[in-house]
Amino acid sequence: GGRTARAFEGDIYLGKITYQATPSWNVVGQYSADPATIENAATPNSAYLPEAQRVQEQGGDIAQAYASGVLGPHALLDVRATRNRQELNSVPMSGDLETPGFQNISTGLFFGNQTNAQFSNRDRDEYRTSLTYYLDDFAGSHELKGGVEYADLTFSSQSFFTGDFSYTTRIVRGEEIPRSFAFSDDRSVAAFDGETTTAY
């Protein structure tokens, strides 16, 4: 049995609007989100005292807009834009980022505080357009399709020791004594950007 109970709380939201702009053009807007919080997320629970547990926040939201239109008896144009924002954060249950955490390597027990804090974002903006052309009188029925897709990708991450220290202890002759510690006050954010373009 664990020392603390893992608890998950999440929501899912979805909204959609459709607009018939003209007899030939249809426009749609859609929004969805799935925020979630997981308390006492460190596992196995039996290895963490309550003050060393962590809470994880995750999920994000997606906004989309797309339009499709008939350009004539044989052509269909489709245009889409998507904004995707996702995050994953893990911090001590107490919210205390300045008190270091400990682990006793003899018992495997974590105590004092959660030893690590992490924050990350995963963002994507995407734009797509395609043209479909239908041939009905050329040796049967055929469908020709071409398009372009572009995506802008951003990832950022931050991970550090709580209190800027990581301590381990051990039990020797019945007494708990310090074993090792690590220090790092680097709380910088690492960010990565990229782009992709596809034509077909």
NORRA-V433129 format. One line per field, one symbol per residue. ss: DSSP state (A for helix, B for strand, O for the rest). phi: phi as a letter, one per 40 degrees, with the letter a starting at -180 (. if undefined). burial: # if it has 24 or more other ideal C-beta (glycine too) atoms within 12 Angstrom, else .. A space follows every 50 residues. Layout:
# NORRA-V433129
ss = ???
phi = ???
burial = ???
This chain:
# NORRA-V433129
ss = OOOOOOBBBBOOBBBBBBBBBBOOBBBBBBBBBOOBBBBOOOOOAAABOA AAOBBBBBBBBBBBBBBBBBOOOOBBBBBBBBBBBBBBBBBBOOOOOOOO BBBBOOOOBBBOOOOBBBBBBBBBBBBBBBBBBBBOOOOOOBBBBBBBBB BBBBBBBBBBBAAABBBBBBBBOOBBBBBBBBBOOOOOOBBBBBBBBBBO
phi = .ccbccbbbabbbababbbccadbbbbbbabaaacabbcfccbcdccbcd cbcbbbbahiabbbbabbaccicbbbbbbbbbbbbbbabbbddcgccbbc bbbcccbgccagaccabbbabbbabbbbaabbbbbbbbfhcbbbbaabbb bbbbbbabaaccggbbbbbabbfgbcbcbaabbabcbcbcbbbabbbbba
burial = ...#.#.....................#.......#######.....### ##################.......##################...#..# ####....#######################.................#. ...#....#####.#####...............................
